[in-house]
């Protein structure tokens, strides 16, 4: 039986984590010939997870008619000519920018899917989207159809299917030991984002630092930078916190999962790490970590509400994360989140509401093979 050639691409970190989990399954599927091409920062993440990937130049476009856009389209043509795929699977990348994912979607002549790692989001930078998306859940499928007219295969999250193999108690103990944190200490984590060009992000960090100072003595604080945060941005965050009097351990060498498991409360403005924390709760036999979203700054709240209506997202509709909308409420919210009762609330919500991700990768492979055989969604012209 001839194998189906599947071309996989990525440039965004969140996409790389999802697709590395899928590729681990796909490379063992005798029905598929897997070809992977990636830009940074996705390239390093894929390779760290054992996925062989062709390195593509780091170029992205912000104008569809600019020189960078034309270079990307030419690059996509070359990748497609070399791979000769029967079907394409692209990662989801940042809106308002074009990269290799969007260029491949524009130039391909075969069925194409996007692994959607955020509810209802789609990047059609070059004017042509995928034929279908792989959606996290039914809510994401509904949003994709309503916003973009794009059908969805509800696959679940392949990345989070791997969490069932994590020894959560051992990981928590190991990371805390590494940083001299007692097993019974309360730990609050800050999970950074690449938002340093926005004054509202600085205001959010200032408010978070002041709230941390109001917590009980002995509370420990950790900082996990986002993969896209530049070295100078990471240093700026550490300096801001130190000047405020908040001593943080920097968990730069640890994975997102290791950093989350070490925490009792994991705070971010709006990073996907909150969904990672929810799935760690899903696989935990007891309350583990409270994901918390810091949405009290008007600029940050407006920025993210323009991307998605908060009430549509399971973070809030299903209680998977704690949303803080008033900075004055932050100290009390943090104090509750690190306690047993606070962690139990988000743990119960995750156990009750999240779909089992264990079969996500196999669902995706089956749908891709169906599409390659002409039994999938119609080609998006």
Buried (B, 14 or more C-beta within 10 A) or exposed (E): EEEBBBBBBBBBBBBBBBBBBBBBBBBEBEBBBBBBBBBBBBBBBBBEBEBEBEEBEEBBBEEBEEEBBEBBBEBBBEBBEEBEBBBBBBBBBBEEBBBBBBBBBBBBEBBBBBBBBBBBBBBBBBEBBBBBBBBBBEBBBBBBBEBBEBBBBBBBBBBBBBBEEBEBEEBBBBBBEBBEBEEEEBBBBBBBBBBBEBEBBBBBBBBBBBBBEEBEEEBBBBBBBBBBBEEEBBEBBBEBBEEBEBEBBBBEEBBBBBBBBBBBBBBBBBBBBBBBBBBBBBBBEEBBBBBBBBBBBEBBBEBBEEEBEBEBBBBBEBBBBBBBBEBEEBBEBBBBBBBEEBBBBBBEBBBEBBBEBBBBBBBBBBBBBBBBEEEBBEEBE
